[in-house]
Amino acid sequence: MKTSHYDTLQVSTRASTEIIDAAYQRLKPSLTEAARNGDFEARNQLLFLEEAYSVLVSPEKRAAYDAAQSPAPAQAPAYQRTYAYEAASSAPSGMFASGTARLVLGLGLCAAVFSVYKFMGQSGQQKNQASQIEASAQRGTGEVRNDAYRAENERMLVQGAVHNQGKQIDNSYNIADREAERRQRELDYRANADAQVLDMQRRRLEAQQQQQQWQQEQYEKDRKLREAKIAADAPKKQLCNMYALSGNTRDARAAGCYY
């Protein structure tokens, strides 16, 4: 059984435009969310909901839809409805009492029955044609809905691809930023290491220079001490030499020339 637009929106046939709009706003979010999650049935229901709302929210489209949903009952042609009456009214009154009158009446009834059966056959053909037209319209509507569904799927696929591509680009940017930060940290570390090495070399050189200066000062002190000792020991050495030349050993020992 074909579902009407009123059943799709879950409203009565006498619902106002405000009620129809409220029903549409109530049903659309859940179907949209389900369709985004990949629910095939929800996508079809969303397409039916959009179609029903577009028809019922417009007074002109709704009136045409209601008229198509409730067709007027078919009536027999005027000549068939009045044939029996005209046949009976045109016959003389004396004929109803004779066999000829009954024969004429029987022929008239047969003609009326034949006309009714012929009309019913034509009505059946019209119904078949109407059914074929409706089936063709339903197939066309189904094809349109399928095309709309495929277009929606393609749109969602393209949107998903664009979204994924955007994520990949963002990830690429993030990776590039992290790599740049890592390289910058490495360069800073190397610069700090080079600075530390240079500072250590400078300090080592300063220490070496300080040590050389200390050694030089110590050497100068030792030299001065030696010179002072030599200068202090020079008179004693001369006295010892004089004692040694004179052979005065006693005085030489007393002066400390011999140990």
Stockholm file with secondary structure:
# STOCKHOLM 1.0

chainA/1-259         MKTSHYDTLQVSTRASTEIIDAAYQRLKPSLTEAARNGDFEARNQLLFLEEAYSVLVSPEKRAAYDAAQSPAPAQAPAYQRTYAYEAASSAPSGMFASGTARLVLGLGLCAAVFSVYKFMGQSGQQKNQASQIEASAQRGTGEVRNDAYRAENERMLVQGAVHNQGKQIDNSYNIADREAERRQRELDYRANADAQVLDMQRRRLEAQQQQQQWQQEQYEKDRKLREAKIAADAPKKQLCNMYALSGNTRDARAAGCYY
#=GR chainA/1-259 SS CCCCHHHHHTCCTTCCHHHHHHHHHHHHHHHHHHHHTTCHHHHHHHHHHHHHHHHHTSHHHHHHHHHHHSCCCCCCCHHHHTHHHHHHHHSCGGGGGSHHHHHHHHHHHHHHHHHHHHHHHHHHHHHHHHHHHHHHHHHHHHHHHHHHHHHHHHHHHHHHHHHHHHHHHHHHHHHHHHHHHHHHHHHHHHHHHHHHHHHHHHHHHHHHHHHHHHHHHHHHHHHHHHHHHHHHHHHHHHHHHHHHHHTCHHHHHHHTCCC
#=GC SS_cons         CCCCHHHHHTCCTTCCHHHHHHHHHHHHHHHHHHHHTTCHHHHHHHHHHHHHHHHHTSHHHHHHHHHHHSCCCCCCCHHHHTHHHHHHHHSCGGGGGSHHHHHHHHHHHHHHHHHHHHHHHHHHHHHHHHHHHHHHHHHHHHHHHHHHHHHHHHHHHHHHHHHHHHHHHHHHHHHHHHHHHHHHHHHHHHHHHHHHHHHHHHHHHHHHHHHHHHHHHHHHHHHHHHHHHHHHHHHHHHHHHHHHHHTCHHHHHHHTCCC
//
